[in-house]
Amino acid sequence: MEGFESCVRSMETSHRSKLVLRCKVVVVGDAHVGKTALVSMFASGSFPKTYVMTAWTDFSVKEFIMAAAAADNKNNNKNNTVVELYIFDCGGQSIFNQIEANAACYENANYVIIAYDATNQSSFESCGKWLQQVAKRSQVILVETKQDLEDRRVIPPGAGAAFADAHELTFFQTTSPKSTRVL
């Protein structure tokens, strides 16, 4: 019985509860702006080798362990707070009537990312319609994709940042892979 008690004591002192915080993130935008590549790179660390059109919504989860400040961590143990990002990659093709179809996805979202392609004027012009649908529901982030394709750029540098400033949005620029094949 003595060996059993030491095992129980050991389990009691080594067990630590884990606090899990969940955050719903929805990515919207017109077709072919790089939403799937953006989500794939963020969630799994790799770009998709081939691209298959997102017909409705794809779902990914990305987990982060929160870093604790030394002052907050009395025993210098690892922090047991985890943030799970539930990422919804919404289809942007007009054939799916994307605005209405995606409305169910961005209900109760913590963040909505509106993506546009720096080489596609109509995708940038559509940001206003996406913003009208989501603005009062969650925090909105504007992301310009395909920034690396400078030779094909049609959106003037600074236009995305100006749109974001005018609507009080956070703005990021990123790239999409040149080697992704469309199926």
Buried (B, 14 or more C-beta within 10 A) or exposed (E): EEEEEEEEEEEEEEEEEEEEEEBBBBBBBBBBBBBBBBBBBBBEEEBBEEBEBBEEBBEBEBEEEEEBEEEEEEEEEEBEBBBBBBBBBBBBBEEBEBBEBBEEBBEEBBBBBBBBBBBBEEBBEBBEEBBEBBBEBBBBBBBBBBBBBEEEBBBEEEBBBEBBEEBEBEBBBBBBBEEBEEE
